[in-house]
Amino acid sequence: MFPNKYFEPDEKGYYGKFGGAYIPEMLYKNVEELRVEYLKIIENVAFQNEYQNLLKDYAGRATPLFFAKRLSQKYSVNIYLKREDLCHTGAHKINNTIGQILLAIKLGKKRIIAETGAGQHGVATATVCALKGLDCIVFMGEKDIKRQAPNVARMRMLGAKVIPASSGSKTLKDATNEAIRYWINNSVDTHYIIGSVVGPHPYPDIVTRFQSVISLEIKWQLKEKIKTELPDYVIACVGGGSNAAGAFYHFLDVNSVQLIAVEAAGLGVDTDFSAATTQLGTIGILHGSKSLLMQTKDGQVIEPHSISAGLDYPGIGPLHAHLFETGRAKYLSATDDEAIAAAFELAKLEGIIPALESAHALHALKLLKFKPSDNVIICLSGRGDKDLSTYMKKMEE
């Protein structure tokens, strides 16, 4: 299931010049235990059987690959939507949390912590903790708690304790800071389920592997539909980058497949309110790994902005930094208004309300030039229920 690839990390966790594990001494034992054990555990046949059974019977996989006929007609190209929004909990995040809760249990951990921005990863973490009977603490920025209230309610109903992060921009970066701080003080019996392809090695690789089920399904589903398992384009939104990593994974070594990542431009890359890391970032260290991040000349993190809480992050995962630097993937951006417009377009043409994060990926249809024969896959990473208040405000304007 996990072939050796040119774009997998080396033994020290680097994708090219990006990655590694930059951690405080208090976390060394935990991270080192994870590094030594994770491949042995997740590649074990019994582990994979349990993981795959839960993906099928609990998460609802395989998710459909839907031919979007009216959207395809508008853009004169064949558009397929990978419906991760139909997963249990409403997003791709459950793929990773199922895998990591099983990993945590194998490591003997009794408590789970997580960070969340849009709330989808928090809900997915709370869900698997309820399933397996483990204590769950979720850190979430105060700003995100207000704009993602339905997901906060879901986490609490599932039994999780939601702790607000009140520092900095009060968003995803700050929630991650608080989660790491808690982990340092409670390292013995606690596993940190990181939700994206960020953090110290081996987290970027762990999350990528658990999300790789997305591209694995795309290959056989597309072959069923059009007799080829290779699309011409795969498009996905990127904050930290987990859904994109999963959608790209099994195509990384196939140069004929164009990989398109769409970041959040916020109010515009030429303003002070953006989260388009590849356009605005430089090399630095954040949350345990070396990658591209938005920072001042003296290394202070620049607060990001996006209308979508899940993309409101000042960096990208090291795999994405490597894909950007090598040119293997192309990184575009969509503003808040462009993402909103793309969301309404999909809703009215196909009867699907996407998450604001996914709407950024949809905007790429306006930025790329396709041939009518091209087959385009867009990863619809989540559903838009959590963003209805934002959409309603736009309808009232």
HULINPE-V433328 format. One record per residue. N is the residue number from 1. RES is the residue in three letters. PSI is psi in whole degrees, -180 to 180 (999 if undefined). BURIAL is 1 if it has 16 or more other C-alpha atoms within 10 Angstrom, else 0. D_CENTER is the distance of its C-alpha to the mean C-alpha in whole Angstrom. Layout:
BEGIN
N/RES/PSI/BURIAL/D_CENTER  N/RES/PSI/BURIAL/D_CENTER
END
This chain:
BEGIN
1/MET/-29/0/20  2/PHE/81/0/19  3/PRO/153/0/21  4/ASN/132/0/22  5/LYS/154/0/20  6/TYR/-31/0/21  7/PHE/17/1/18  8/GLU/156/1/17  9/PRO/155/1/18  10/ASP/-175/0/22  11/GLU/-19/0/23  12/LYS/4/0/23  13/GLY/23/1/19  14/TYR/135/1/19  15/TYR/98/1/18  16/GLY/-123/1/21  17/LYS/-1/0/21  18/PHE/145/1/18  19/GLY/-137/1/17  20/GLY/-174/1/19  21/ALA/100/1/20  22/TYR/93/1/21  23/ILE/153/1/22  24/PRO/155/0/25  25/GLU/-34/0/28  26/MET/-24/0/27  27/LEU/-3/1/24  28/TYR/-44/0/25  29/LYS/-45/0/26  30/ASN/-50/1/23  31/VAL/-38/1/21  32/GLU/-41/0/24  33/GLU/-43/0/24  34/LEU/-45/1/21  35/ARG/-43/1/21  36/VAL/-35/0/24  37/GLU/-23/0/23  38/TYR/-42/1/20  39/LEU/-40/0/21  40/LYS/-38/0/24  41/ILE/-52/1/23  42/ILE/-18/1/20  43/GLU/-2/0/22  44/ASN/139/0/25  45/VAL/-43/0/26  46/ALA/-41/0/26  47/PHE/-49/1/23  48/GLN/-37/1/21  49/ASN/-45/0/24  50/GLU/-42/0/23  51/TYR/-49/1/19  52/GLN/-38/1/20  53/ASN/-40/0/22  54/LEU/-38/1/20  55/LEU/-41/1/17  56/LYS/-54/0/20  57/ASP/-21/0/22  58/TYR/-48/0/20  59/ALA/-22/1/17  60/GLY/24/0/18  61/ARG/153/1/17  62/ALA/142/1/18  63/THR/148/1/16  64/PRO/151/1/19  65/LEU/103/1/19  66/PHE/126/1/21  67/PHE/114/1/23  68/ALA/90/0/23  69/LYS/-48/0/27  70/ARG/-38/0/27  71/LEU/-40/1/24  72/SER/-42/1/25  73/GLN/-39/0/29  74/LYS/-40/0/28  75/TYR/5/0/26  76/SER/48/0/29  77/VAL/160/1/26  78/ASN/111/1/25  79/ILE/126/1/21  80/TYR/135/1/19  81/LEU/122/1/17  82/LYS/111/1/14  83/ARG/65/1/14  84/GLU/-18/1/11  85/ASP/-15/1/13  86/LEU/0/1/16  87/CYS/153/1/14  88/HIS/135/1/16  89/THR/-8/1/14  90/GLY/13/1/13  91/ALA/171/1/9  92/HIS/-16/1/8  93/LYS/-29/1/7  94/ILE/-28/1/11  95/ASN/-44/1/11  96/ASN/-42/1/9  97/THR/-34/1/12  98/ILE/-47/1/15  99/GLY/-44/1/15  100/GLN/-30/1/14  101/ILE/-37/1/17  102/LEU/-39/1/19  103/LEU/-44/1/19  104/ALA/-42/1/20  105/ILE/-42/0/23  106/LYS/-31/0/24  107/LEU/-2/1/24  108/GLY/22/0/26  109/LYS/147/1/24  110/LYS/-17/1/25  111/ARG/144/1/23  112/ILE/135/1/19  113/ILE/157/1/17  114/ALA/159/1/14  115/GLU/156/1/12  116/THR/150/1/11  117/GLY/-74/1/11  118/ALA/-14/1/11  119/GLY/-13/1/12  120/GLN/-41/1/10  121/HIS/-37/1/9  122/GLY/-44/1/12  123/VAL/-44/1/14  124/ALA/-38/1/12  125/THR/-46/1/14  126/ALA/-36/1/17  127/THR/-49/1/17  128/VAL/-28/1/17  129/CYS/-40/1/19  130/ALA/-41/0/22  131/LEU/-40/0/22  132/LYS/0/0/23  133/GLY/33/0/25  134/LEU/147/1/23  135/ASP/144/1/23  136/CYS/129/1/20  137/ILE/128/1/20  138/VAL/128/1/17  139/PHE/133/1/17  140/MET/136/1/16  141/GLY/144/1/17  142/GLU/-38/1/21  143/LYS/-42/1/20  144/ASP/-33/1/16  145/ILE/-38/1/19  146/LYS/-43/0/21  147/ARG/-8/1/19  148/GLN/42/1/17  149/ALA/-41/1/20  150/PRO/-39/1/20  151/ASN/-33/1/16  152/VAL/-43/1/19  153/ALA/-40/0/21  154/ARG/-44/1/20  155/MET/-45/1/18  156/ARG/-38/1/22  157/MET/-32/0/24  158/LEU/-4/1/22  159/GLY/4/1/23  160/ALA/151/1/21  161/LYS/122/1/22  162/VAL/119/1/20  163/ILE/121/1/21  164/PRO/143/1/21  165/ALA/118/1/20  166/SER/6/0/23  167/SER/166/0/23  168/GLY/-132/0/22  169/SER/-3/1/20  170/LYS/38/1/19  171/THR/-153/1/16  172/LEU/-43/1/12  173/LYS/-44/1/14  174/ASP/-34/1/17  175/ALA/-40/1/16  176/THR/-43/1/14  177/ASN/-46/1/18  178/GLU/-38/1/19  179/ALA/-44/1/17  180/ILE/-41/1/18  181/ARG/-43/0/22  182/TYR/-42/1/22  183/TRP/-39/1/21  184/ILE/-40/1/24  185/ASN/-9/0/27  186/ASN/53/0/26  187/SER/-21/1/25  188/VAL/-49/1/27  189/ASP/12/0/26  190/THR/135/1/22  191/HIS/134/1/19  192/TYR/113/1/16  193/ILE/96/1/13  194/ILE/139/1/10  195/GLY/-12/1/7  196/SER/-179/1/5  197/VAL/49/1/7  198/VAL/-179/1/9  199/GLY/179/1/13  200/PRO/150/1/16  201/HIS/133/1/16  202/PRO/16/1/16  203/TYR/-47/1/13  204/PRO/-38/1/11  205/ASP/-39/1/13  206/ILE/-51/1/12  207/VAL/-41/1/9  208/THR/-45/1/9  209/ARG/-42/1/12  210/PHE/-29/1/11  211/GLN/-11/1/9  212/SER/-12/1/11  213/VAL/-27/1/13  214/ILE/-53/1/12  215/SER/-30/1/14  216/LEU/-44/1/17  217/GLU/-41/1/17  218/ILE/-42/1/17  219/LYS/-52/1/20  220/TRP/-29/0/22  221/GLN/-40/1/22  222/LEU/-38/1/22  223/LYS/-38/0/25  224/GLU/-36/0/27  225/LYS/-44/0/27  226/ILE/14/0/28  227/LYS/12/0/29  228/THR/142/0/27  229/GLU/2/1/23  230/LEU/110/1/22  231/PRO/171/1/21  232/ASP/-32/1/22  233/TYR/144/1/19  234/VAL/124/1/15  235/ILE/135/1/13  236/ALA/153/1/10  237/CYS/157/1/8  238/VAL/123/1/7  239/GLY/-89/1/7  240/GLY/-41/1/6  241/GLY/28/1/4  242/SER/-42/1/3  243/ASN/-34/1/4  244/ALA/-42/1/7  245/ALA/-42/1/8  246/GLY/-40/1/8  247/ALA/-30/1/10  248/PHE/-27/1/12  249/TYR/-54/1/13  250/HIS/6/1/16  251/PHE/1/1/17  252/LEU/-36/1/17  253/ASP/10/0/21  254/VAL/96/0/22  255/ASN/-18/0/23  256/SER/-18/0/24  257/VAL/117/1/20  258/GLN/126/1/19  259/LEU/123/1/16  260/ILE/119/1/15  261/ALA/139/1/12  262/VAL/119/1/12  263/GLU/172/1/12  264/ALA/113/1/13  265/ALA/-11/1/17  266/GLY/-125/1/18  267/LEU/0/1/22  268/GLY/143/1/22  269/VAL/-15/1/21  270/ASP/13/0/25  271/THR/-180/0/25  272/ASP/14/0/24  273/PHE/82/1/21  274/SER/166/1/18  275/ALA/28/1/15  276/ALA/83/1/15  277/THR/-41/1/15  278/THR/-27/1/16  279/GLN/-28/1/19  280/LEU/-9/1/20  281/GLY/164/1/19  282/THR/169/1/21  283/ILE/131/1/21  284/GLY/-176/1/20  285/ILE/127/1/19  286/LEU/132/1/17  287/HIS/39/1/16  288/GLY/2/1/17  289/SER/157/1/16  290/LYS/125/1/18  291/SER/-165/1/16  292/LEU/133/1/16  293/LEU/158/1/16  294/MET/117/1/18  295/GLN/160/1/22  296/THR/174/0/25  297/LYS/-28/0/28  298/ASP/16/0/28  299/GLY/11/0/25  300/GLN/132/0/24  301/VAL/132/1/21  302/ILE/131/1/21  303/GLU/128/1/19  304/PRO/167/1/17  305/HIS/133/1/17  306/SER/147/1/15  307/ILE/-20/1/16  308/SER/120/1/13  309/ALA/-31/1/12  310/GLY/-14/1/8  311/LEU/4/1/9  312/ASP/66/1/12  313/TYR/139/1/11  314/PRO/9/1/14  315/GLY/-179/1/12  316/ILE/160/1/10  317/GLY/154/1/10  318/PRO/-32/1/13  319/LEU/-44/1/12  320/HIS/-38/1/11  321/ALA/-40/1/14  322/HIS/-42/1/16  323/LEU/-37/1/16  324/PHE/-48/1/17  325/GLU/-39/1/20  326/THR/-13/0/21  327/GLY/5/0/20  328/ARG/-33/1/19  329/ALA/150/1/16  330/LYS/133/1/17  331/TYR/117/1/15  332/LEU/-179/1/16  333/SER/157/1/16  334/ALA/136/1/17  335/THR/170/1/19  336/ASP/-50/1/18  337/ASP/-37/1/21  338/GLU/-39/1/20  339/ALA/-42/1/17  340/ILE/-46/1/19  341/ALA/-41/1/22  342/ALA/-37/1/19  343/ALA/-45/1/18  344/PHE/-36/1/22  345/GLU/-47/1/23  346/LEU/-41/1/21  347/ALA/-44/0/22  348/LYS/-27/0/26  349/LEU/-33/0/26  350/GLU/-2/0/24  351/GLY/30/0/24  352/ILE/123/1/20  353/ILE/111/1/19  354/PRO/159/1/15  355/ALA/152/1/12  356/LEU/-33/1/13  357/GLU/-51/1/10  358/SER/-32/1/10  359/ALA/-30/1/14  360/HIS/-41/1/13  361/ALA/-38/1/13  362/LEU/-31/1/16  363/HIS/-23/1/18  364/ALA/-23/1/18  365/LEU/-27/1/20  366/LYS/-11/0/23  367/LEU/-16/0/22  368/LEU/151/0/23  369/LYS/117/0/26  370/PHE/156/1/26  371/LYS/148/0/29  372/PRO/-25/0/30  373/SER/-6/0/29  374/ASP/145/0/26  375/ASN/118/1/23  376/VAL/125/1/20  377/ILE/128/1/17  378/ILE/124/1/14  379/CYS/111/1/11  380/LEU/89/1/11  381/SER/-24/1/8  382/GLY/165/1/10  383/ARG/162/1/14  384/GLY/8/1/16  385/ASP/-43/1/18  386/LYS/-18/1/16  387/ASP/11/1/17  388/LEU/-35/1/20  389/SER/-39/0/22  390/THR/-45/1/21  391/TYR/-40/1/22  392/MET/-39/0/25  393/LYS/-40/0/26  394/LYS/-34/0/25  395/MET/-26/0/28  396/GLU/-14/0/30  397/GLU/999/0/30
END
